[in-house]
Structures are given as structure tokens and as C-alpha cells.
Amino acid sequence: MTLLIPTAYLPPVSYLGALLQAGSVVMEYFETYQKQTCRNHCVIYGPNGRQVLSVPVSKVNGNHTLTRDIRISGQRGWQQIHWRSIETAYNNSPFFLYYRDYLEPFYFKNHPYLIDLNLDLLQALFQMLNAKVDISFTSKFETHPDGVTDCRQTAVSKHITSAFNIPHYHQVFEPAHGFLTNLSALDLIFNLGPEAISYLQKLDVKPGFGPIALA
């Protein structure tokens, strides 16, 4: 199975599970950028429950800007806010101290383009999991591509609530707010550590990775 995927900022559990199980992966570069999706949003489990982190972006060609051309906005402080939020959410998780050095450097350097930041963070997640996934990239946009499982539209709106079945695992703030499903894969990795890759490989993600919950 070849997956055609959108870029994603610290993608959810189902996204990462699908990539690890795919025969091959192709990332879409030439779509018209869609706002309020996993492309620049992720969801973590903070002290008050579900918390959305959003990377500020600039559409250089307005509503016709391609995903590959989306620039990260010069809005100050977003990196510090994101890293502090991640620390607050996961500092007491079993494996945060073990994995934090894979992630923290990305919040102290600048990536001009969203797609480059996302890809670097995705590779960092693979390193945390001790996994290797080869990703190729589209050379043009096709509305109905042949020979792939098209997952580009699995998260159109940040208001989608995921019905995807994510098996239970322990979460830091679960006693206060219950189990929250399909969060950023960071949540899984910081809580399960080396067991996370086995969990992801056993997920029922075919034929795609289902809707992604951002709200």
C-alpha cells in the first residue's frame, strides 16, 4: 500500500501508525494549502485537557499558495509558547526526559517554510521510535491519483472530531480528564517510550488513518 499524505505538524497517532505500516509513502507538496488542519496544527494533552498548538503561517500567494510555499510567520514567541506547553504537558510523563533532546532544538532555530519544519520534526519522531520510513514527494498535483491510498483530505477542518479507534494507553492527566484519543504522537511516545513503536505497528489503520481531531 502506498499512502499519499499531507504534511503534518507533530502528527497524530493514527498518522504515524499508517506511515509505519505503509509499503511506501508519498508526501503532497503541490496541493493548495488548506488552513485549520494537521498541516500546521497539533493536539497535545495539557493540564486542562485537549490543547491545540498552531504554527503561525503566511500565504505568500493568498488563497492560491501551494503547501510547499507556505512560510512560517514572523509572529514572535510561538516557538517558546509551543515548547513551554509541551514541557508543561509532558514533564511528568515517564519518558519525557529521555526523549526531550530529540525535540527541543527545533524550537530554538528558524525554519522559513512550514513543510521543512514538519518534515524535520517527523524525522525526529522516527528517531525516537528507532524507526525508518522512506518518504518521497509529489512532483505535481493530481486530483485523483492512481495507485495510492489518498489521505490528503482526512483532516479538512479543525472542528472534526475523530471517531478513529485508538486503543487505551496511560496518559498523565487521564485521572482528571479521561483518555483522549488520537493526540499528537508525542503523547504516545512520551507515555509509552520504547513500547510506542509496537503499539503503532498494531494499530488498525487500513486503508488510511481516519479523521484527525484538532478540536
C-alpha positions as CSV (number, residue, x, y, z in Angstrom):
1,M,0.0,0.0,0.0
2,T,1.3,3.4,-1.0
3,L,0.0,6.3,1.1
4,L,-0.4,9.8,-0.3
5,I,-0.3,12.1,2.8
6,P,-0.4,15.8,3.6
7,T,2.3,17.4,5.6
8,A,1.5,17.5,9.3
9,Y,2.9,19.3,12.4
10,L,3.7,16.8,15.1
11,P,1.1,14.4,13.6
12,P,-1.4,12.3,15.4
13,V,-1.1,8.7,16.5
14,S,-3.1,7.3,13.6
15,Y,-1.0,9.3,11.0
16,L,2.3,7.9,12.4
17,G,0.8,4.4,12.6
18,A,-0.3,4.5,9.0
19,L,3.2,5.6,7.9
20,L,4.9,2.8,9.8
21,Q,2.7,0.2,8.2
22,A,2.7,1.5,4.7
23,G,4.6,-0.1,1.9
24,S,5.7,3.4,0.7
25,V,4.8,7.0,1.5
26,V,4.4,10.0,-0.8
27,M,4.0,13.5,0.7
28,E,2.0,16.1,-1.1
29,Y,3.9,19.2,-2.0
30,F,1.7,20.8,-4.7
31,E,-1.8,21.0,-3.2
32,T,-3.3,24.4,-2.5
33,Y,-2.7,24.9,1.2
34,Q,-5.7,24.2,3.5
35,K,-5.9,26.1,6.7
36,Q,-7.0,24.8,10.1
37,T,-5.8,21.2,9.6
38,C,-3.0,19.0,10.8
39,R,-0.7,20.8,8.3
40,N,0.0,23.5,10.9
41,H,-1.9,22.2,14.0
42,C,-1.3,19.5,16.5
43,V,-3.1,18.5,19.7
44,I,-1.4,17.6,23.0
45,Y,-2.8,16.7,26.4
46,G,-2.3,19.7,28.7
47,P,-3.3,20.1,32.4
48,N,-6.7,21.4,31.3
49,G,-7.3,18.7,28.7
50,R,-7.1,18.9,24.9
51,Q,-4.7,21.7,23.8
52,V,-4.3,22.8,20.2
53,L,-0.9,24.2,19.2
54,S,-0.8,26.2,15.9
55,V,2.2,27.3,13.9
56,P,1.6,30.8,12.5
57,V,1.9,30.8,8.7
58,S,1.9,33.3,5.9
59,K,0.3,32.5,2.5
60,V,2.6,34.3,0.1
61,N,0.2,33.9,-2.8
62,G,-3.0,34.3,-0.9
63,N,-5.6,31.6,-1.1
64,H,-3.7,30.1,-4.1
65,T,-0.5,29.4,-2.2
66,L,0.8,25.9,-2.6
67,T,1.7,23.9,0.6
68,R,5.4,23.8,-0.4
69,D,5.4,27.7,-0.4
70,I,3.8,28.3,2.9
71,R,6.1,30.3,5.1
72,I,6.2,30.3,8.9
73,S,5.1,33.7,10.1
74,G,7.4,36.1,11.8
75,Q,5.0,36.2,14.7
76,R,7.2,36.3,17.8
77,G,7.1,33.9,20.6
78,W,5.2,30.9,19.1
79,Q,8.2,28.6,19.4
80,Q,8.6,29.4,23.1
81,I,4.9,29.0,23.7
82,H,4.9,25.6,22.0
83,W,7.9,24.3,23.8
84,R,6.7,25.5,27.2
85,S,3.3,23.9,26.5
86,I,5.0,20.6,25.6
87,E,7.1,20.8,28.8
88,T,4.1,21.5,30.9
89,A,2.1,18.7,29.4
90,Y,4.7,16.0,29.5
91,N,7.4,16.9,32.1
92,N,5.8,14.3,34.4
93,S,5.4,11.6,31.7
94,P,7.6,8.5,32.1
95,F,9.8,9.2,29.0
96,F,9.9,13.0,28.5
97,L,13.4,13.4,29.9
98,Y,14.6,10.6,27.8
99,Y,13.3,12.0,24.5
100,R,13.3,15.8,25.0
101,D,16.7,16.3,23.4
102,Y,15.4,14.9,20.1
103,L,12.7,17.7,20.0
104,E,13.9,20.8,21.9
105,P,16.5,22.0,19.3
106,F,13.7,22.6,16.7
107,Y,12.2,25.3,19.0
108,F,15.4,27.3,19.1
109,K,16.1,27.6,15.3
110,N,14.2,29.1,12.5
111,H,12.6,27.2,9.6
112,P,11.4,29.6,6.9
113,Y,9.0,27.0,5.4
114,L,6.3,25.0,7.2
115,I,6.9,21.9,5.2
116,D,10.6,21.8,6.2
117,L,9.8,22.2,9.9
118,N,7.2,19.4,9.7
119,L,9.5,17.0,7.9
120,D,12.4,17.6,10.3
121,L,10.0,17.0,13.3
122,L,8.7,13.9,11.6
123,Q,12.2,12.5,11.2
124,A,12.8,13.3,14.9
125,L,9.7,11.2,15.8
126,F,11.1,8.4,13.7
127,Q,14.4,8.6,15.6
128,M,12.6,8.5,18.9
129,L,10.9,5.3,17.7
130,N,14.1,3.9,16.3
131,A,12.2,3.5,13.0
132,K,13.0,4.2,9.4
133,V,10.4,5.4,6.9
134,D,11.4,6.5,3.4
135,I,9.3,9.4,2.1
136,S,9.1,10.6,-1.5
137,F,7.4,13.7,-2.7
138,T,4.9,14.6,-5.4
139,S,6.1,16.4,-8.5
140,K,2.7,17.8,-9.4
141,F,-0.8,17.9,-8.1
142,E,-3.3,15.3,-9.1
143,T,-6.9,15.4,-8.1
144,H,-7.5,11.7,-8.4
145,P,-4.1,10.0,-8.4
146,D,-3.9,6.3,-9.4
147,G,-2.2,3.6,-7.4
148,V,-2.2,5.3,-4.0
149,T,-4.4,5.5,-0.9
150,D,-5.2,9.2,-0.9
151,C,-5.2,10.5,2.7
152,R,-4.9,14.2,1.9
153,Q,-8.4,15.1,2.9
154,T,-8.6,13.2,6.2
155,A,-8.4,16.5,8.1
156,V,-10.2,19.3,6.4
157,S,-11.4,21.2,9.4
158,K,-10.0,21.7,13.0
159,H,-13.6,21.1,14.2
160,I,-13.6,17.4,13.1
161,T,-14.0,15.1,16.0
162,S,-12.2,11.8,15.3
163,A,-14.1,8.5,15.6
164,F,-10.9,6.6,14.9
165,N,-10.4,3.8,17.4
166,I,-7.1,4.4,19.3
167,P,-6.5,1.7,22.0
168,H,-6.1,2.9,25.5
169,Y,-2.7,3.7,27.0
170,H,-1.9,5.6,30.1
171,Q,-1.9,9.4,29.9
172,V,-0.6,11.8,32.5
173,F,-3.8,13.8,33.0
174,E,-6.1,10.9,32.4
175,P,-7.3,10.9,36.1
176,A,-8.6,14.4,35.7
177,H,-10.0,14.4,32.1
178,G,-10.2,10.8,31.0
179,F,-8.5,9.2,28.0
180,L,-8.1,11.5,25.0
181,T,-7.9,9.7,21.6
182,N,-5.6,10.3,18.6
183,L,-3.5,13.1,20.0
184,S,-0.1,14.1,18.6
185,A,2.2,11.1,18.5
186,L,4.3,12.9,21.1
187,D,1.7,12.0,23.7
188,L,2.1,8.3,22.9
189,I,5.9,8.4,22.7
190,F,6.4,10.3,26.0
191,N,4.0,7.9,27.8
192,L,5.0,4.6,26.3
193,G,8.6,5.1,25.4
194,P,10.2,2.1,23.6
195,E,6.8,0.3,23.5
196,A,5.3,3.0,21.3
197,I,6.5,1.5,18.0
198,S,4.9,-1.8,18.8
199,Y,1.7,0.0,19.6
200,L,1.8,1.9,16.3
201,Q,2.6,-1.2,14.3
202,K,-0.5,-3.0,15.7
203,L,-3.0,-0.1,15.0
204,D,-5.8,-0.9,12.6
205,V,-5.1,2.0,10.2
206,K,-6.1,0.5,6.8
207,P,-7.0,1.8,4.3
208,G,-5.9,5.2,5.7
209,F,-5.5,6.9,9.0
210,G,-9.0,8.2,9.5
211,P,-10.2,11.7,10.5
212,I,-7.8,13.7,12.7
213,A,-9.2,15.5,15.7
214,L,-8.0,19.0,16.2
215,A,-10.9,20.4,18.3
